Amino acid sequence: MKIYSSYRIHDKEIRNDILEVLCRYEVCYPSRWNRSIEFMRLEWTIHNISYLFHNRRDRTRDVDLDNFDEKNYDKKILNKILKL
């Protein structure tokens, strides 16, 4: 699942609403995609922060919510956040 131009969505309630719709869709039309809403929320936040810091903007403007990326956050951006 991919949300295009996700960096434009700053409102947490709107993000949560979108993620809840994706989860409900998955219940109706099951697939191999299996993500917790907490990790999707975290991945989206990391993408937005990465985009804000001009980090790999070609990849961070959209959030893909891919199962394989669930634990593979960019160490470079995490280090920047921790230094703030």
Backbone as a ProteinNet text record, in pm:
[ID]
protein_1_A
[PRIMARY]
MKIYSSYRIHDKEIRNDILEVLCRYEVCYPSRWNRSIEFMRLEWTIHNISYLFHNRRDRTRDVDLDNFDEKNYDKKILNKILKL
[TERTIARY]
85.4	0	89.4	50.5	131.5	41.4	84.7	12.4	100.1	54.7	132	123.8	234.1	245.9	204.7	239.6	202.9	266	374.6	440.4	349.2	246.8	155.5	52.3	39.1	-63.7	2.8	-24.9	37.3	-57.3	-185	-284.7	-288.4	-262.7	-258.6	-392.3	-500.6	-632.8	-661.4	-622.5	-642.6	-557.1	-431.6	-346.2	-406.5	-451.7	-512.8	-637.2	-718.5	-838.3	-800.7	-700.3	-654.9	-605.5	-526.1	-472.8	-583.8	-683	-795.1	-873.7	-891.1	-959	-879.2	-747.5	-663.4	-677.1	-682.2	-698.2	-835.3	-939.4	-1073.5	-1080.2	-1015.5	-1010.3	-942.3	-835.2	-760.7	-845.8	-930.3	-1019.3	-1118.2	-1168.6	-1266	-1201.1	-1079	-1007.1	-866.5	-857.4	-729.1	-620.5	-500.2	-383	-266.5	-149.1	-29.2	19.2	-33.3	1.9	-47.2	43.2	6.6	85.3	23	90.2	3.1	66.4	-7.7	-23	-129	-153.2	-44.6	10.7	115.8	241.8	280	399.5	375.9	255	224.8	232.9	179.5	184.5	329.7	411	552.1	625.2	600.9	667.4	629.1	501.5	455.1	523.5	533.2	599.5	746.6	814.4	955.9	970.9	882.8	887	869.5	771.7	747.7	867.5	925.6	1042.1	1159.9	1178.3	1286.5	1268.2	1146.2	1118	1147	1106.8	1130.1	1279.2	1361.8	1507.1	1575.8	1496.4	1550.1	1632.3	1590.9	1661	1591.6	1660.8	1609.6	1464.8	1440.4	1304.1	1233.6	1308.7	1246.1	1178.5	1226.7	1169.7	1079.5	1097.9	1024.6	900.6	878.6	757.5	632.3	647.9	537.5	571.6	471.2	493.7	435.6	514.9	472	409.9	431.3	373.3	398.5	517	557.4	597.2	553.4	590.5	741.2	815.2	959.7	1032.6	970.2	1034.1	1000.6	920.5	868.4	977.3	1090.4	1195.6	1320.9	1314.5	1433.3	1430.2	1430	1427.5	1567.5	1571.8	1697.6	1773.8	1889.1	1968.5	2013.9	2039.6	2084.6	1981.1	1854.6	1751	1724.2	1729.5	1710.3	1819.6	1940.2	2050.1	2025.4	1974.5	1943.5	1835.7	1735.2	1625.5	1677.3	1757.8	1809.5	1900.4	1962.7	2052	1975	1846.8	1769.2	1749.7
-117.1	0	122.7	219.3	339.7	462.4	561.2	687.2	793.1	841	938.4	1076.1	1148.4	1283.4	1285.2	1181.1	1170.3	1280.1	1337.9	1445.9	1566.5	1577.4	1692.2	1678.9	1560.6	1536	1545.6	1654.7	1681	1651.8	1658.8	1640.3	1493.4	1468.5	1331.4	1260.6	1332.9	1271	1224.3	1302.7	1263.8	1141.9	1143.1	1025.2	901.2	914.9	800.7	751.4	844	805.4	726.2	771.3	701.6	561.8	550.6	420.6	325.5	379	296	244.3	326.9	282.9	171.3	186.1	81.5	-50	-41.3	-161.4	-225.7	-145.4	-200.2	-264.4	-202.5	-259.5	-396.4	-405.4	-531.2	-640.5	-604.7	-702.7	-756.4	-669	-710.1	-785.3	-746	-804.8	-846.1	-954.9	-996.3	-1022.1	-990.6	-1013.4	-1056.7	-1067.1	-1099.9	-978.3	-863.1	-739	-749	-729.2	-744.3	-643.5	-532.3	-425.9	-381.5	-350.2	-291.1	-142	-87	56.3	139.7	90.5	164.6	175.5	65.1	70.2	149.7	144.7	227.8	375.3	408.2	547.1	591.7	505.7	537.4	553.9	462.2	472.6	602.3	638.1	761	881.8	881.6	991.6	1002.3	889.2	888.8	940.7	900.2	951.3	1102.8	1152.6	1297.3	1373.4	1322.8	1388.7	1383.2	1269.7	1257.5	1358.1	1371.2	1467.2	1609.6	1640	1772.8	1805.9	1705.6	1724.1	1707.2	1705.3	1691.2	1563.6	1461.5	1333.8	1243.1	1213.5	1123.5	1155.3	1278.8	1325	1246.3	1193.4	1113.5	989.2	940.6	822	855.6	970.9	1000.2	1085.9	1132.3	1212.6	1126.1	996.5	900.7	796	748	639.8	511.9	406	282.9	179.5	190.6	98.8	-47.2	-71.7	-204.8	-289.6	-414.4	-506.2	-514.2	-515.7	-535.5	-414.4	-298.8	-177.4	-149.8	-233.6	-205.7	-172.8	-239.8	-216.9	-156	-115	-64.2	87.1	156.7	301.9	354.8	461.7	522.4	571.8	513.5	549	694.3	743.9	882.1	979.4	959.1	1051.2	1029.5	906.6	884.6	953.4	950.2	1019.7	1169.9	1225.5	1368.4	1402.8	1319.4	1345.1	1339.1	1240.9	1225.9	1341	1406.5	1518.7	1647.4	1653.2	1775.8	1808.3
0	0	0	-77.2	-88.2	-83.2	-7.7	1.5	-63.4	-177.5	-254.1	-189.4	-194.3	-136.5	10.1	80.5	221.6	306.9	259.2	334.2	351.4	269.6	276.9	388.6	441.7	544.4	681.2	749.4	880	996.4	970.4	1074.8	1117.7	1246.2	1298.3	1285	1304.6	1295.1	1152.3	1055.7	915.5	883.4	928.3	906.7	970.6	1093.3	1162.4	1089.1	1040	964.9	839.9	769.5	648.3	683.8	788.9	829.4	875.6	942.8	985.3	865.4	763.5	641.2	574.7	569	510.6	588.1	719.6	800.8	779.1	769.6	743.4	605.4	509	374.7	378.1	453.3	464.8	528.4	621.4	683.8	579.6	494.4	392.3	276.9	242.1	128.3	173.4	246.4	305	200	239.3	154.4	243.6	185	263.5	342.1	311.5	380.2	524	619.5	759	841.9	868.7	943.5	1059.1	1170.3	1281.3	1253.2	1303.6	1281.4	1348.5	1459.6	1528.7	1442.5	1378.2	1293.5	1165.7	1113.8	995.7	1031.8	1147.9	1195.4	1212.9	1271.8	1292.6	1158.4	1066.2	936.7	865.7	870.4	807.2	871.8	1002.6	1073.7	1033.4	1026.7	987.2	844.3	755.8	618	616	691.5	693.4	749.6	855.1	914.6	817.9	754.4	655.5	543.3	497.5	390.5	438.2	559.4	617.2	622.5	650.8	657.2	521.5	415.7	278.8	263.4	330.8	324.1	222.7	112.8	8.9	-27.3	-59.7	-86.6	-195.8	-290.1	-395.2	-337.2	-224	-159.5	-41.2	19.4	142.6	120.9	-1.7	-26.8	-18	-44.4	-37.1	68.8	136.8	232.5	172.4	174.1	107.3	200.9	329.3	428	391.8	343.9	300.4	419.8	420.8	529.6	548.8	440.5	447.5	504.4	501.7	552.5	698.2	756.6	890.5	991.7	984	1083.6	1022.6	898.9	830.2	816.2	926.7	920.5	892.3	824.2	784.1	907.8	933.6	1051.9	1048	929.9	915.3	970.8	934.6	981.6	1130	1178.5	1320.3	1402.8	1354.1	1423	1426.6	1317.5	1314.9	1416.6	1423.9	1518	1660.9	1691.7	1826.6	1867.9	1771.5	1801.2	1830.7	1794.3	1813.8	1959
[MASK]
++++++++++++++++++++++++++++++++++++++++++++++++++++++++++++++++++++++++++++++++++++

